[in-house]
Amino acid sequence: MIDKAAALQTVEELKKRGFGAYFCESAEEAKELALSLIPSGDTVAWGGSVTAEQIGLIQAVKSRDDITRIDRDLAKTPEEKRELMRRGLLADTFIAGVNGISRDGWLVNIDGTGNRVAAITFGPENVILVAGVNKIENDVASAMERARNVAAPLNVKRLSIPDPCLKSGKCMDCRAQTTICCHFAEHRFCKPAGRIKVILIGEKLGF
Ligand code: SF4
């Protein structure tokens, strides 16, 4: 895992690309920072993120009484869940994680439904991404390699989905209907500047 100096350098590279970028030593610090970046009165949605769960951010968002939540986990049917995901694209603030970050400031994500990469790309005016420094790789190709062969198979295992990588532990480029890898996104630049805020955390978090 890369050291703090390298993480701080990545923060500077992210800033050069228009991203809001921060480094926090601890999960608690990152949670408090993320909460401070959500304005009172906002409508808030989030994508599936083990990191956001691990640092207690999603729970804290659910506890705030000055915001409106779009919580897909409250859906009673698949159709309702999809509708809540669609509405999340119109939220003021969207929270998510990142599957891979290159040292020179690109973000990489793989998504099954597509709502997460869609919301990061366009829609919500305030996007907050949280990531442990374990997500940082030397270059974009390595970050995508990480997303495909580390993050995705671990998520398949977490969700107990019978995709080929459940056994192999690496991506088999499957065509399974249950695949969680439909959309690959690389975010090279943030425009308008500061819309996407990346909080790097000096801990091993997520996948
Ligand atoms: S085998 Fe399928 S589900 Fe698993 S990582 Fe590859 S594309 Fe994704």
Residues whose N, C-alpha, C, O or C-beta is under 5 A from the ligand:
A	BS01	SF4	R148 A152 P153 D163 P164 C165 K170 C171 M172 D173 C174 T179 I180 C181
